[in-house]
Amino acid sequence: MTPAGGGGQPVVLSAEETAMVREALATCSRMLTRAHQHGGPAAGQLVADLTRQQAGGRSPGGVLYDINLAIDYLDFAPPARSWR
């Protein structure tokens, strides 16, 4: 994975760091899904408004797709290579 700011140097996470990031992403996914599905029309509209304010103006489904794709990248990432 490379940092969002560019630079081109890969970022290597420990197993503990990867697990923490994965759990945060999974929690975000569950919260967005629950708010959208069980929070009523006002909560669904709030979630839609919040996600559209993000860069790119994504729909809630688009944001959930990105979150789940990030989780997949963490789950199926190749092992880190030595850069010596």
C-alpha positions as semicolon CSV with decimal commas, in nm:
position;residue;x (nm);y (nm);z (nm)
1;M;0,000;0,000;0,000
2;T;0,127;0,350;-0,072
3;P;0,044;0,661;0,128
4;A;-0,241;0,880;0,001
5;G;-0,013;1,183;-0,012
6;G;0,207;1,020;-0,274
7;G;0,576;0,981;-0,227
8;G;0,579;0,638;-0,387
9;Q;0,723;0,458;-0,084
10;P;0,512;0,162;0,032
11;V;0,367;0,157;0,382
12;V;0,415;-0,168;0,571
13;L;0,179;-0,240;0,858
14;S;0,235;-0,492;1,132
15;A;-0,026;-0,763;1,181
16;E;-0,157;-0,575;1,486
17;E;-0,184;-0,246;1,292
18;T;-0,356;-0,422;1,002
19;A;-0,608;-0,581;1,241
20;M;-0,679;-0,242;1,400
21;V;-0,735;-0,069;1,065
22;R;-0,951;-0,358;0,946
23;E;-1,166;-0,343;1,260
24;A;-1,212;0,034;1,222
25;L;-1,320;-0,011;0,859
26;A;-1,558;-0,295;0,948
27;T;-1,710;-0,083;1,226
28;C;-1,764;0,206;0,984
29;S;-1,931;-0,028;0,739
30;R;-2,163;-0,171;1,005
31;M;-2,252;0,176;1,139
32;L;-2,335;0,317;0,796
33;T;-2,541;0,011;0,706
34;R;-2,731;0,010;1,034
35;A;-2,803;0,383;1,025
36;H;-2,922;0,362;0,666
37;Q;-3,137;0,049;0,712
38;H;-3,278;0,099;1,061
39;G;-3,263;0,472;1,130
40;G;-3,567;0,573;0,932
41;P;-3,590;0,822;0,646
42;A;-3,418;1,106;0,834
43;A;-3,116;0,890;0,922
44;G;-3,095;0,757;0,567
45;Q;-3,098;1,111;0,432
46;L;-2,832;1,218;0,685
47;V;-2,606;0,930;0,579
48;A;-2,659;1,020;0,212
49;D;-2,583;1,388;0,278
50;L;-2,267;1,304;0,474
51;T;-2,128;1,066;0,214
52;R;-2,197;1,310;-0,070
53;Q;-1,995;1,578;0,113
54;Q;-1,684;1,362;0,086
55;A;-1,439;1,403;-0,199
56;G;-1,602;1,271;-0,512
57;G;-1,957;1,308;-0,375
58;R;-2,014;0,935;-0,328
59;S;-2,348;0,771;-0,251
60;P;-2,375;0,563;0,068
61;G;-2,349;0,248;-0,145
62;G;-2,035;0,383;-0,312
63;V;-1,873;0,458;0,023
64;L;-1,964;0,111;0,152
65;Y;-1,811;-0,039;-0,163
66;D;-1,488;0,154;-0,102
67;I;-1,477;0,048;0,264
68;N;-1,531;-0,318;0,177
69;L;-1,271;-0,299;-0,100
70;A;-1,021;-0,159;0,149
71;I;-1,099;-0,449;0,384
72;D;-1,040;-0,692;0,097
73;Y;-0,705;-0,528;0,022
74;L;-0,604;-0,581;0,384
75;D;-0,732;-0,940;0,394
76;F;-0,565;-1,045;0,070
77;A;-0,251;-0,830;0,071
78;P;0,067;-1,003;-0,039
79;P;0,339;-1,038;0,224
80;A;0,573;-0,743;0,259
81;R;0,899;-0,774;0,068
82;S;1,236;-0,681;0,205
83;W;1,361;-0,353;0,053
84;R;1,730;-0,415;0,127
